[in-house]
Amino acid sequence: MDRSLYIAMNGAKQTLLAQSANANNLANTQTTGFKSDFEQFRAMPAFGPGYPSRVYAMTERPGTDMSTGGLQTTGRELDIAINGDGWFAVQGKDGGEAYTRAGDLRITPEGLLENGAGLRFLGEAGQPIAIPPAQKVEIGRDGTISIIPQGSNATTLVVLDRIKLVNPGNGNLEKGNDGLMHLKQAGAAPPPADANVNVMQGMLEGSNVNAMSAMVEMIELARNFELQTKVMKNVDDNAGVTAKLMQMA
């Protein structure tokens, strides 16, 4: 069988993988704080017995776009966005510390502070923040959470905790399968809170996905996949013609 069939098949498979990554970006154009993934093709020689004359394609995710998404004014007191560099510390699904830029906060019936994805925000001590019944909740530029307790005088402002804001450097972070940022060095101690990171109340950071570019890339990948399938069809046709010639001989 013509080996070009395997090369075309591999190219089609890798194109589908790239399309999956691009589709995920496109699906999150309206997701608060979402960071888009890059994808690229790389030529990969096939090693084995004999001379490595065949080169296959491989799709890989070289990294994540860490650029800041557009800021949206909401006026909601529990909506916060980071001004500049930095990350919110949250409790990941595995119980460990992870990082996000999504600050669409809410208070659960149990009093825990979470964002729209259900991730618990951590305080300076590294523990989930719990907020007692309150008439009003205010979040300062440094992440300090102040409340007016239920039934108290409107002038009674109590400092409750401070959201853990960190800035370990984008180069030290990588996106996990859970969509959150994690430290690249496995087992490393969580970074300390950074006093230089500040937030803006009443605002949210949107996704940094460029919907137009993602749509154009989706069309390009679809055409690339169509080309690969045409090559496979031509190889199959050639194989059929060759078989007929052999029968005639």
N, C-alpha and C positions, 0 to 999 in steps of 0.2 A: 504493500500500500504506500502511496506517495506520502512522504513525511511532511509535506507542506500542509496536509490536512490537520496534523497535530498542532502545527504552528498557528494556523488560522483558528483552530478550536481554542487554543490557549489564549490567543488575543481576544476572542469573543468573551471568554470567561472573565478575563481581567477587566474588560470594558464594562461588563455587568457589575463587577465589584466597585469600580469607580462610579458608575451610575448610582449605586446604592448610597455611597457617601455623599454624592451631590444631591440626591433626592432627600437625604436626611437634612442637609443644610437648607434646602428649599422649603421643607416642611416646618422649619423653625425660624422662618423670617419674622414671625410675630412673637417669638418666645423671649420673655424678659431675660436679659443678660446672657443670651446664647452666644457662644463663640464658634465660628464655622471651622470646619476641618479642611485642610488641603489634601489633595490626592495627586499622584503623579505616576507615570509609567516609567519603568526602568528595564533596559535590556539585560537579560540574565542568560549567560552562556550555559548550555547543558553539558555537564561533564560526565564522562563515563568511558567505557572502552573505546579506543580509537581517538582520532583527532576531534576536538570540540568545535565542529563546524556549524552546529545549530544554535541559534540564539532565540530564546523565548522572552515573552513580555511578563512583567510582574508589576502589579499595582501595589503601592505602599502609601501609607499616610505619613508624610514627612513631618507633620506638625499641625499646630492649631493657630489660627489667626487670632492674635491677642489684642487686636486694635479695639478701641472703645466704640461701642454702639451709640446711636443717637440718643440724646437725653429728651425725655418727655415729661412735661409738667402735668401733674395730676391733682395737686392740692390736697391729697389725702395724707393725713398725719402719719400713717404707718407705711407710706411708700418712701423709700430712701434709695439714693444712688451714690456711688463713690465718686468723689471729685478727683480725677486724675488716676494715678496708679494705686493699686491695692486690691484687696479681696476681703469678702466677708468669710469668717470661719463658721462652718456648719458641721453638724454631726452627720456623717455619711451613713449609708444603709448598713455598712459593716460595723458601725459604732465608732469608727475612727474619725479623725478630723479631716475635713475636706474643705474646698474653697469654691466660692461662686461669686458672681456679680449681680445675681437676681435679688433685689431688695423689696419685692412685693410682699410685705409682712402682714401677718394676721395673728390673732391670739386665739388659741384653741379653747374649747370648753374647759380643759384642764389647766388653762392659764399659761401654756407653753407658747413661746414666740417662734413661729414658723414662717417660711415664705410660701409662695403659691405652689411650689413643688412638694410641700410637706417636709422640708428639711428644717430641723431645729437649729436655731441660731445659738452660738456659744458666747458666753460672757468671758471676761478677762481671765477667770480661773479655769477656763476650758470646759465648763459645764453648761448644759442647756439653760437658757434664761427662762425663769418663771415669773409671771406678772400677776399680782393679786388683783382683785376687783378694783377698778379705778374709774374715776369720772373722765380723766383725760390722760393721754400718754404723749410725752414729748421726747424727741430724740435730738440731741445736740450735735454739733458739727464733729465732735470727737467720738460720737457713738454713745454718749452717756444717755441712759434712759431715766427719765424723771416722770413721776406720776402724781396725780392728785387722788389720794385714796377715796374710795366710795364712802360718801357721807361726811367727808371732811370739808373744811372751808376752802373756797376757791383759791385762796392765797397760800394754802399749805402744799408745798411742792416737796416731794420726797425723792431723793436720788436712789434709784434701785440697783442698777448695774450698768455695765458698759459693754457694748457689743465688741467682740474681739475683731479688730481690723489688723490685717497683716500685709506685709509686702516682701515676700521672700525673693522676689525677682522672677519675671516671667520665664527666664531661662532655666529656672529650677523646678518648673511645674510642667506637668503633662496631663492631658485629659484621659480619664479612665473610661471604662465601659459604661459607668453610671452617668456619664455626662458631666461629672464634677472634676475639678482640678485637684491633683494630688502631687506630693513631692516626688521628684524623680528617684531620689535615693530611698530605696525601701528600708523601712525601719528607722529612718532619721527622726529626731525629736521635732515636734511641731515648732514652727517659728514663733517667737514672742510677739505680743501685740506691738504695733508700730504707732507711735503717737503722731507721726507725720501724715498718716492717712486720715482724711476727713470725709464726711458725708454731707449730702444735701437732702433735707426733708421735703416731702411733697413732690419728689421727682423719681423717675424710673429710667434705667438704662435699657434701651431696646437691643434687639439682635444686631450683630454686625454683618449679617449676611446681605450681600447685594443681590436682590431678587433678579434683576435684569441679567447680571453676569451668570447667575446660576441657571437661568432659563436658556441662555445661549449655549452654555456648556452642556446642558442636558440634550439639546438638539445635536451638538457636535458628537457627543458620545453615542447617541442613537444612530447617527449616520455611520460612525466608525463600526458599530456592531453590525449594521446592515452590510457593510463592505466585507467584514470577516465572514459572515454567513454566505455571501455570494462566492467568496473564494472556496469555501467548503463545498458549495454546490458544484462549482466548476471542477474541482478535484474529483468529486463523485462521478460527474458526467464523463470525465476523462478515463476514470477507472472502468466505467461501463463500456466505453468504446474500445478500450484496450482488451477487455475480456472478449468482446465480439471478434476482434481481429485474431486473437489467439484461437478461438473456436474455428474460424475460417481456415487458419493455417493447419 
